[in-house]
Amino acid sequence: MTLAQATALVNAHPDWEIKGNGANATTTIEECTGNDFDTDGINDAVELGSNFNTPLDTDSDNTPNYADTDSDGDSVLDSAEGIGDIDYDGIPNYIDAVDNRPLTLTLTGTIRDFKAKQESGGHPDFERNPGEKNPSNQSFGYGSDNNITTNTLGSDQKPVYKGSTYSTTTQANFDQWYRDVPGVNQRTQHPIVLNKQPDGTYKYQNNDFFPINGQLFGNYSTTGKNFHFTYELHTKFTYRAGQTFNFSGDDDVWVYINGKKVIDLGGVHGSQSQSVALSSITGLTVGQTYDLDFFFAERHTTQSNFTITTNIPLEVAPIADGDEDNDGITNQIESYNLGTDTDNDGTPDFKDTDSDGDGIFDSIETGNDSTLDTDTIPNFRDLDSDGDTINDSVEGSTDSTLDTDTLPNYLDLDSDGDTINDSVEGGNDSTLDADTDRNFLDLDSDGDGIPDQNEKIADSNDSGETPDVNANSLVSPRTLDDLDGDGLKNYLDLDSDGDGLSDSNDPTPGPYVVNFSD
């Protein structure tokens, strides 16, 4: 810089020193300590950059950053933006004119509607009267009632009732606030939209928060509003330094981060505020993802204020009744809130089109358990849906053309219709023939020219494999025959009767349909 420029800087910074002489000489400045020429709260040593001879001028307005109250020219003062990095792109806010975060965050939660205590079927915790006693002989009153819930979220992501407090009645009643109870509450989904503010925070503000007016149980009395409801939100975020979360409103509000209660505004009260700096929460690691769980209750027929302000880029959580992967199975059934990943492929079931990794889409296997097995595992998570010991990935989702039952193989106990169950034939190919067909899809597993169906022993009075009842009403369990006692069932034995002649050349290889002794 020129001597004139350097002199102007030194005049403003008595602790700086000019190195160099002459009006046109190259001049350097050293010993910058802690001055703030433009009073924006950012040290000049930071705003000048690494080379004092060419001070940084981010917006190229001929005013160097150290003297510019809006260094990046985004119309937001440096004093408001600071040196943080709100969009995590590695560029400090005061010189980052582009915020890469979305303009809005839409969070969808669950509202549960309740009737007031005075109504038929009303809930004891909603619209209580001052002085009214609960079972613990505590008188109800308006105001803060902290510690209604424990400091740790329950394993089901619901608040845990800590004990009797004056604004609540019993644990059983409290447990209904955020759970579906037929006849007690009704539910619906409700989104809120947080808008990005000039200071980089996200904010949702509603000073008349009555989202279910005229819905569910309907409005209370003649008020024209539905006053009695709860609201819960579940979302995730990646932890970064400097993050904060603030809520202002009424009535009860609890916020949990990583399962720990960080905001407690319990009680029936007017608008109250509470903030949490995430740096104060133990156990959080920068760059890791954590849960944020939010619970709200409106319990009295007056105002309803609801304001969230945060600089946390909260993830948009899926809707419980939605279908994130479009497989016909709701997020709720696929345990979206638990992040269940059946096949451990890194994709949770609610986003995985093949949750169990068996090669059959969830949309085909649907969300029910096959009645063919008794493991209670729904087909979309069951590696052997029909319980025949052959994995679905082997059997596939198509129906064998060898039988006429129209059942896909993974739900067919006898895929080739040869009357020998797949569980007996197994999923391998016999080495006795050269057709490469797996036995459960091979009508002649040993390739001897005799169909498996004919090589299987049968009862002339019944053609089934399961225990049968004949004329004398005695049960006769059926088995596959081994005529020569060599341990090989006939359908896998090239010489079923052990007479030295292969079945394909033996004119009388033995009886293939015989009578059981009943």
C-alpha positions as CSV (number, residue, x, y, z in Angstrom):
1,M,0.0,0.0,0.0
2,T,1.1,3.6,-0.4
3,L,2.5,5.6,2.5
4,A,-0.7,7.7,2.5
5,Q,-2.8,4.6,3.0
6,A,-0.6,3.3,5.7
7,T,-0.5,6.6,7.5
8,A,-4.3,6.7,7.6
9,L,-4.4,3.2,9.1
10,V,-1.8,4.0,11.7
11,N,-3.6,7.2,12.7
12,A,-6.6,5.0,13.5
13,H,-4.4,2.3,15.1
14,P,-1.7,3.8,17.4
15,D,-0.3,0.4,18.1
16,W,0.6,-0.2,14.4
17,E,3.9,0.6,13.0
18,I,4.9,1.7,9.4
19,K,7.8,0.0,7.7
20,G,9.1,1.9,4.6
21,N,9.7,5.5,3.5
22,G,8.7,7.8,0.8
23,A,5.4,8.8,-0.7
24,N,5.4,6.1,-3.3
25,A,7.4,3.5,-1.4
26,T,6.1,0.0,-0.7
27,T,4.9,0.1,2.8
28,T,4.0,-2.6,5.3
29,I,2.2,-2.5,8.6
30,E,3.1,-4.7,11.5
31,E,2.0,-5.3,15.1
32,C,-1.8,-5.4,14.7
33,T,-3.2,-6.3,18.1
34,G,-6.9,-5.9,18.9
35,N,-8.4,-2.9,17.1
36,D,-11.8,-2.8,15.4
37,F,-11.7,0.2,13.0
38,D,-15.4,-0.3,11.8
39,T,-16.7,-1.3,15.2
40,D,-18.4,-4.4,13.8
41,G,-17.1,-6.7,16.6
42,I,-14.5,-8.4,14.3
43,N,-10.8,-7.8,14.9
44,D,-9.1,-5.8,12.2
45,A,-6.3,-8.4,12.1
46,V,-9.0,-10.9,10.9
47,E,-10.6,-8.6,8.4
48,L,-7.3,-7.3,6.9
49,G,-6.3,-10.9,5.8
50,S,-2.9,-12.4,5.8
51,N,-1.3,-9.6,3.7
52,F,-1.7,-6.1,5.2
53,N,-0.3,-4.6,2.0
54,T,-3.4,-5.7,0.1
55,P,-6.4,-5.6,2.6
56,L,-9.3,-7.9,1.8
57,D,-12.2,-6.3,0.1
58,T,-14.7,-9.1,-0.4
59,D,-17.5,-7.1,-2.2
60,S,-15.0,-5.1,-4.3
61,D,-16.6,-1.8,-3.3
62,N,-13.1,-0.2,-2.7
63,T,-13.7,-0.2,1.0
64,P,-11.5,-2.9,2.6
65,N,-13.3,-5.3,5.0
66,Y,-11.7,-3.8,8.1
67,A,-13.4,-0.5,7.3
68,D,-16.6,-1.9,5.8
69,T,-19.6,-2.6,8.0
70,D,-21.0,-5.0,5.3
71,S,-18.0,-6.7,3.9
72,D,-19.8,-9.1,1.6
73,G,-22.4,-6.6,0.4
74,D,-25.4,-8.8,1.3
75,S,-27.2,-6.0,3.1
76,V,-26.7,-7.7,6.5
77,L,-24.2,-5.9,8.8
78,D,-21.0,-7.7,9.7
79,S,-21.9,-7.1,13.3
80,A,-25.0,-9.2,12.9
81,E,-23.4,-12.0,10.9
82,G,-20.2,-12.4,12.9
83,I,-17.4,-14.8,12.2
84,G,-19.4,-18.0,12.5
85,D,-20.2,-20.3,9.5
86,I,-23.9,-20.9,9.6
87,D,-24.1,-22.9,6.4
88,Y,-20.9,-24.9,7.1
89,D,-19.3,-24.1,3.8
90,G,-16.0,-23.0,5.4
91,I,-16.6,-19.3,4.7
92,P,-17.3,-17.0,7.7
93,N,-20.7,-15.4,7.6
94,Y,-19.5,-11.8,7.4
95,I,-17.8,-12.5,4.0
96,D,-20.3,-15.1,2.8
97,A,-23.0,-13.5,0.7
98,V,-24.6,-16.8,-0.2
99,D,-26.3,-18.9,2.5
100,N,-26.5,-22.4,1.1
101,R,-29.2,-23.5,3.5
102,P,-32.9,-23.8,2.3
103,L,-35.2,-20.8,2.7
104,T,-37.6,-22.8,4.8
105,L,-37.8,-25.9,7.0
106,T,-41.1,-27.7,7.1
107,L,-41.5,-29.9,10.1
108,T,-44.5,-32.2,10.4
109,G,-45.8,-33.4,13.8
110,T,-48.7,-35.1,15.4
111,I,-51.6,-33.2,17.0
112,R,-53.9,-35.0,19.5
113,D,-57.2,-33.4,20.3
114,F,-58.8,-33.8,23.8
115,K,-62.1,-32.8,25.3
116,A,-62.1,-30.4,28.3
117,K,-62.6,-31.9,31.7
118,Q,-66.2,-30.4,31.9
119,E,-67.3,-32.2,28.8
120,S,-68.6,-35.7,28.5
121,G,-65.5,-37.9,27.9
122,G,-63.3,-35.0,28.9
123,H,-59.7,-35.4,30.0
124,P,-58.9,-34.6,33.7
125,D,-55.8,-32.6,32.8
126,F,-57.4,-30.2,30.4
127,E,-59.3,-27.1,31.6
128,R,-59.0,-27.8,35.3
129,N,-60.4,-25.2,37.7
130,P,-58.2,-23.3,40.1
131,G,-58.2,-24.9,43.6
132,E,-59.3,-28.2,42.3
133,K,-57.4,-31.0,43.9
134,N,-55.8,-34.0,42.2
135,P,-55.5,-37.5,43.7
136,S,-52.4,-36.4,45.6
137,N,-54.4,-33.6,47.3
138,Q,-52.5,-30.9,45.4
139,S,-54.5,-27.8,44.3
140,F,-54.5,-26.8,40.7
141,G,-53.3,-23.3,39.9
142,Y,-52.0,-21.4,36.9
143,G,-48.2,-20.9,36.5
144,S,-45.0,-22.8,36.0
145,D,-45.0,-26.4,37.0
146,N,-41.6,-27.7,36.2
147,N,-40.4,-31.3,36.5
148,I,-43.6,-32.9,35.4
149,T,-41.4,-35.1,33.2
150,T,-38.1,-36.8,33.9
151,N,-34.8,-35.5,32.5
152,T,-34.5,-38.5,30.1
153,L,-36.8,-39.3,27.2
154,G,-38.4,-42.7,27.3
155,S,-37.3,-45.5,25.0
156,D,-40.4,-45.0,22.9
157,Q,-39.5,-41.3,22.3
158,K,-42.2,-40.1,24.7
159,P,-41.8,-38.0,27.9
160,V,-41.8,-40.0,31.1
161,Y,-44.0,-38.8,33.9
162,K,-41.9,-38.0,37.0
163,G,-44.6,-37.8,39.6
164,S,-47.6,-36.0,40.8
165,T,-47.5,-32.2,40.3
166,Y,-50.2,-29.7,41.0
167,S,-51.2,-29.1,37.3
168,T,-51.5,-32.8,36.5
169,T,-53.5,-35.6,37.9
170,T,-52.0,-39.1,37.4
171,Q,-49.4,-40.9,35.4
172,A,-52.1,-42.8,33.5
173,N,-53.7,-39.6,32.5
174,F,-50.4,-38.0,31.5
175,D,-49.4,-41.0,29.4
176,Q,-52.4,-40.3,27.2
177,W,-51.1,-36.9,26.2
178,Y,-48.8,-38.1,23.5
179,R,-50.2,-41.6,22.7
180,D,-53.3,-42.6,20.7
181,V,-56.1,-43.7,23.0
182,P,-59.4,-44.4,21.2
183,G,-62.3,-42.5,22.8
184,V,-59.9,-40.2,24.7
185,N,-58.1,-38.4,21.9
186,Q,-58.1,-38.0,18.1
187,R,-55.1,-37.3,16.0
188,T,-54.0,-35.6,12.8
189,Q,-50.7,-34.5,11.2
190,H,-49.8,-30.8,11.2
191,P,-46.8,-29.1,9.5
192,I,-45.1,-25.9,10.6
193,V,-42.8,-23.9,8.4
194,L,-39.7,-22.2,9.8
195,N,-38.6,-19.3,7.6
196,K,-35.0,-18.2,7.4
197,Q,-34.4,-14.8,8.9
198,P,-31.9,-12.0,7.9
199,D,-29.7,-13.0,10.8
200,G,-29.5,-16.6,9.5
201,T,-31.8,-18.2,12.1
202,Y,-35.0,-20.1,11.3
203,K,-38.2,-19.0,12.9
204,Y,-41.9,-20.1,13.2
205,Q,-44.1,-17.7,15.0
206,N,-47.9,-18.0,15.6
207,N,-49.5,-15.9,18.3
208,D,-52.9,-17.6,17.6
209,F,-51.8,-21.2,17.4
210,F,-55.1,-23.1,17.1
211,P,-54.3,-25.5,14.2
212,I,-57.4,-27.7,14.6
213,N,-60.3,-25.3,14.9
214,G,-63.4,-27.0,13.7
215,Q,-61.6,-30.3,13.4
216,L,-61.5,-33.7,15.3
217,F,-63.6,-33.2,18.5
218,G,-64.5,-29.7,17.3
219,N,-64.4,-26.3,19.0
220,Y,-64.9,-25.9,22.8
221,S,-68.3,-24.6,23.8
222,T,-69.1,-21.3,22.0
223,T,-65.5,-20.1,21.9
224,G,-65.1,-20.8,18.2
225,K,-61.8,-22.4,18.9
226,N,-60.4,-25.9,19.6
227,F,-58.4,-25.1,22.7
228,H,-57.4,-28.5,24.1
229,F,-54.6,-30.4,22.3
230,T,-51.0,-31.6,22.3
231,Y,-48.4,-31.5,19.6
232,E,-45.2,-33.5,19.2
233,L,-42.4,-33.2,16.7
234,H,-39.4,-35.5,16.1
235,T,-36.5,-34.4,13.9
236,K,-32.7,-34.8,13.6
237,F,-29.8,-32.5,13.2
238,T,-26.0,-32.5,12.7
239,Y,-24.3,-30.8,15.7
240,R,-22.1,-27.8,15.0
241,A,-20.5,-25.2,17.2
242,G,-22.6,-22.2,18.1
243,Q,-26.1,-23.8,17.7
244,T,-29.0,-22.7,19.8
245,F,-32.7,-23.4,20.2
246,N,-35.3,-21.1,21.7
247,F,-39.0,-21.6,22.4
248,S,-41.5,-18.9,23.5
249,G,-45.2,-19.8,24.2
250,D,-47.8,-21.5,26.3
251,D,-48.7,-23.9,27.8
252,D,-46.5,-26.9,28.5
253,V,-43.3,-27.4,26.4
254,W,-40.5,-29.9,26.8
255,V,-37.6,-30.2,24.4
256,Y,-35.2,-33.1,24.4
257,I,-31.9,-33.3,22.6
258,N,-30.1,-36.6,22.3
259,G,-32.7,-37.9,24.8
260,K,-31.9,-35.3,27.5
261,K,-34.4,-32.6,28.6
262,V,-33.0,-29.2,27.7
263,I,-36.1,-27.0,27.9
264,D,-38.8,-27.3,30.6
265,L,-41.8,-25.0,30.5
266,G,-44.3,-27.2,32.2
267,G,-47.6,-25.9,33.6
268,V,-50.7,-23.9,32.5
269,H,-49.2,-20.4,32.1
270,G,-48.9,-17.4,29.9
271,S,-46.2,-17.1,27.3
272,Q,-42.8,-18.0,28.6
273,S,-39.4,-18.4,26.9
274,Q,-36.4,-20.6,27.4
275,S,-33.3,-21.1,25.3
276,V,-30.5,-23.7,25.2
277,A,-27.0,-23.4,23.8
278,L,-26.1,-26.8,22.6
279,S,-22.6,-26.4,23.7
280,S,-23.9,-26.7,27.3
281,I,-25.2,-30.3,26.6
282,T,-22.8,-33.0,27.5
283,G,-22.1,-35.8,25.2
284,L,-22.5,-34.0,21.9
285,T,-19.7,-34.4,19.3
286,V,-19.3,-32.0,16.4
287,G,-20.3,-33.6,13.1
288,Q,-22.5,-36.3,14.7
289,T,-26.3,-36.6,14.2
290,Y,-28.7,-36.4,17.1
291,D,-32.4,-36.4,17.8
292,L,-34.4,-33.3,18.8
293,D,-37.8,-34.2,20.3
294,F,-40.4,-31.5,21.0
295,F,-43.6,-31.7,23.0
296,F,-46.3,-29.1,23.4
297,A,-49.6,-28.9,25.2
298,E,-52.4,-26.4,25.1
299,R,-54.7,-27.0,28.1
300,H,-56.6,-23.8,28.8
301,T,-59.1,-21.6,27.0
302,T,-57.1,-18.4,26.7
303,Q,-54.2,-17.5,24.4
304,S,-52.0,-20.0,22.5
305,N,-48.6,-18.7,21.6
306,F,-46.0,-20.8,19.7
307,T,-42.6,-19.5,18.6
308,I,-39.5,-21.5,17.7
309,T,-36.2,-19.7,16.8
310,T,-33.1,-21.7,16.0
311,N,-30.0,-21.6,13.9
312,I,-30.0,-25.4,13.8
313,P,-30.6,-26.8,10.2
314,L,-33.2,-29.3,11.4
315,E,-33.8,-32.2,9.1
316,V,-37.3,-32.6,7.7
317,A,-38.6,-35.7,9.4
318,P,-40.9,-38.2,7.6
319,I,-44.6,-38.3,8.4
320,A,-45.6,-41.4,10.4
321,D,-48.6,-42.1,8.1
322,G,-46.5,-41.4,5.0
323,D,-44.5,-43.8,2.8
324,E,-41.0,-42.4,2.2
325,D,-39.9,-45.3,-0.1
326,N,-43.3,-45.7,-1.9
327,D,-43.4,-49.4,-1.2
328,G,-47.0,-49.5,0.1
329,I,-45.9,-49.9,3.7
330,T,-46.2,-46.8,6.0
331,N,-43.2,-45.2,7.7
332,Q,-44.8,-46.1,11.0
333,I,-44.9,-49.9,10.2
334,E,-41.3,-49.7,9.0
335,S,-40.2,-48.1,12.3
336,Y,-39.0,-44.8,10.9
337,N,-38.6,-43.3,14.4
338,L,-36.3,-46.1,15.4
339,G,-34.2,-46.2,12.3
340,T,-34.5,-50.0,11.9
341,D,-32.3,-51.4,9.2
342,T,-33.2,-55.1,8.8
343,D,-30.5,-56.0,6.3
344,N,-27.8,-53.7,7.7
345,D,-27.2,-52.0,4.4
346,G,-27.0,-48.5,5.8
347,T,-30.5,-47.6,4.5
348,P,-33.3,-47.7,7.2
349,D,-36.3,-49.8,6.3
350,F,-38.6,-46.8,5.7
351,K,-36.2,-45.6,2.9
352,D,-35.3,-49.1,1.7
353,T,-37.4,-50.7,-1.1
354,D,-36.0,-54.1,-0.1
355,S,-35.8,-54.0,3.6
356,D,-34.6,-57.6,4.2
357,G,-32.3,-57.7,1.1
358,D,-33.8,-60.9,-0.2
359,G,-34.1,-59.6,-3.8
360,I,-37.9,-59.2,-3.5
361,F,-39.2,-55.7,-3.3
362,D,-41.2,-54.7,-0.1
363,S,-44.0,-53.6,-2.4
364,I,-44.4,-57.3,-3.4
365,E,-43.9,-58.7,0.1
366,T,-46.1,-56.0,1.7
367,G,-46.3,-55.5,5.5
368,N,-48.0,-58.6,6.7
369,D,-46.7,-61.9,8.1
370,S,-47.3,-64.9,6.0
371,T,-49.7,-67.4,7.5
372,L,-47.5,-70.2,6.2
373,D,-45.0,-69.7,9.0
374,T,-45.3,-68.8,12.7
375,D,-42.4,-66.5,13.3
376,T,-44.6,-63.3,13.4
377,I,-42.0,-61.5,11.2
378,P,-43.7,-59.5,8.4
379,N,-42.8,-60.7,5.0
380,F,-40.8,-57.6,4.0
381,R,-38.4,-58.4,6.9
382,D,-38.6,-62.2,6.7
383,L,-35.9,-64.0,4.8
384,D,-38.0,-67.1,4.5
385,S,-41.6,-65.9,4.3
386,D,-43.2,-69.4,3.9
387,G,-41.0,-71.1,6.4
388,D,-40.0,-73.9,4.0
389,T,-36.2,-73.5,4.9
390,I,-35.5,-72.1,1.5
391,N,-34.6,-68.4,1.5
392,D,-36.9,-66.0,-0.4
393,S,-33.8,-64.9,-2.3
394,V,-33.5,-68.4,-3.7
395,E,-37.2,-68.9,-4.4
396,G,-37.9,-65.5,-5.9
397,S,-41.1,-63.6,-6.3
398,T,-42.4,-65.3,-9.5
399,D,-44.8,-68.3,-9.7
400,S,-43.4,-71.5,-11.0
401,T,-45.1,-72.6,-14.3
402,L,-44.9,-76.2,-13.1
403,D,-47.9,-75.8,-10.8
404,T,-51.2,-74.0,-11.2
405,D,-51.7,-72.4,-7.9
406,T,-50.7,-68.8,-8.9
407,L,-48.7,-68.5,-5.7
408,P,-45.2,-66.9,-6.0
409,N,-42.5,-69.4,-5.0
410,Y,-41.5,-67.5,-1.9
411,L,-45.1,-68.1,-0.6
412,D,-45.5,-71.6,-2.1
413,L,-44.8,-74.6,0.1
414,D,-44.7,-76.8,-3.0
415,S,-43.3,-74.6,-5.8
416,D,-43.2,-77.3,-8.6
417,G,-46.5,-78.9,-7.6
418,D,-44.9,-82.4,-7.3
419,T,-46.6,-83.0,-3.9
420,I,-43.2,-83.0,-2.2
421,N,-42.9,-80.0,0.0
422,D,-40.0,-77.5,-0.8
423,S,-38.8,-78.0,2.7
424,V,-38.1,-81.6,1.9
425,E,-36.6,-81.1,-1.6
426,G,-34.5,-78.2,-0.5
427,G,-33.0,-75.3,-2.4
428,N,-30.1,-77.2,-4.1
429,D,-29.9,-79.0,-7.5
430,S,-29.4,-82.7,-7.3
431,T,-26.1,-83.8,-8.8
432,L,-27.9,-86.8,-10.3
433,D,-29.3,-84.9,-13.3
434,A,-27.9,-82.3,-15.6
435,D,-30.7,-79.8,-15.8
436,T,-29.4,-77.3,-13.2
437,D,-33.0,-77.0,-11.8
438,R,-33.1,-76.8,-8.1
439,N,-35.0,-79.7,-6.6
440,F,-37.9,-77.6,-5.4
441,L,-38.4,-76.6,-9.0
442,D,-37.5,-79.9,-10.6
443,L,-40.3,-82.4,-11.5
444,D,-37.7,-85.2,-11.8
445,S,-35.0,-84.4,-9.3
446,D,-32.8,-87.4,-10.0
447,G,-33.3,-87.4,-13.8
448,D,-34.3,-91.1,-13.9
449,G,-37.3,-90.5,-16.1
450,I,-39.8,-91.1,-13.3
451,P,-41.5,-88.0,-12.0
452,D,-40.8,-87.2,-8.3
453,Q,-44.6,-87.4,-7.7
454,N,-44.5,-91.1,-8.7
455,E,-41.4,-91.9,-6.7
456,K,-43.0,-90.6,-3.5
457,I,-44.9,-93.1,-1.4
458,A,-48.5,-92.4,-1.1
459,D,-51.5,-93.9,0.6
460,S,-54.0,-95.2,-1.9
461,N,-56.8,-93.8,0.3
462,D,-55.3,-90.3,0.5
463,S,-52.9,-88.3,-1.7
464,G,-51.8,-85.7,0.8
465,E,-48.5,-85.5,2.8
466,T,-50.0,-84.4,6.1
467,P,-51.5,-86.8,8.7
468,D,-54.6,-88.4,7.2
469,V,-57.7,-90.1,8.5
470,N,-58.9,-93.2,6.6
471,A,-62.0,-95.3,6.9
472,N,-61.1,-96.5,10.4
473,S,-60.5,-92.9,11.5
474,L,-56.9,-93.6,12.6
475,V,-54.3,-91.0,11.9
476,S,-51.5,-92.2,9.6
477,P,-48.5,-89.8,9.4
478,R,-47.1,-90.0,5.8
479,T,-43.4,-90.1,4.9
480,L,-41.4,-90.3,1.7
481,D,-40.5,-93.8,0.8
482,D,-37.0,-95.4,0.7
483,L,-37.7,-98.8,-0.8
484,D,-34.1,-100.2,-0.5
485,G,-33.3,-98.6,2.8
486,D,-30.1,-96.9,1.5
487,G,-31.0,-93.6,3.1
488,L,-31.9,-92.0,-0.2
489,K,-35.5,-91.1,-0.8
490,N,-36.9,-92.6,-4.0
491,Y,-37.1,-89.3,-5.8
492,L,-33.3,-88.9,-5.3
493,D,-32.4,-92.6,-5.8
494,L,-31.5,-93.8,-9.3
495,D,-32.1,-97.4,-8.2
496,S,-35.0,-97.0,-5.8
497,D,-35.5,-100.8,-5.0
498,G,-31.8,-101.6,-4.9
499,D,-32.1,-104.5,-7.5
500,G,-29.1,-103.3,-9.5
501,L,-31.2,-101.9,-12.3
502,S,-31.6,-98.1,-12.6
503,D,-35.1,-97.0,-12.3
504,S,-35.0,-95.7,-15.9
505,N,-34.4,-99.2,-17.1
506,D,-36.2,-101.3,-14.4
507,P,-39.5,-102.5,-15.7
508,T,-40.7,-103.1,-12.1
509,P,-38.7,-100.7,-9.9
510,G,-41.1,-101.3,-7.0
511,P,-44.4,-100.1,-5.8
512,Y,-44.8,-96.3,-5.9
513,V,-48.4,-96.2,-4.7
514,V,-49.0,-98.5,-1.7
515,N,-51.4,-98.9,1.2
516,F,-50.4,-97.8,4.7
517,S,-51.3,-100.2,7.4
518,D,-53.9,-98.2,9.4
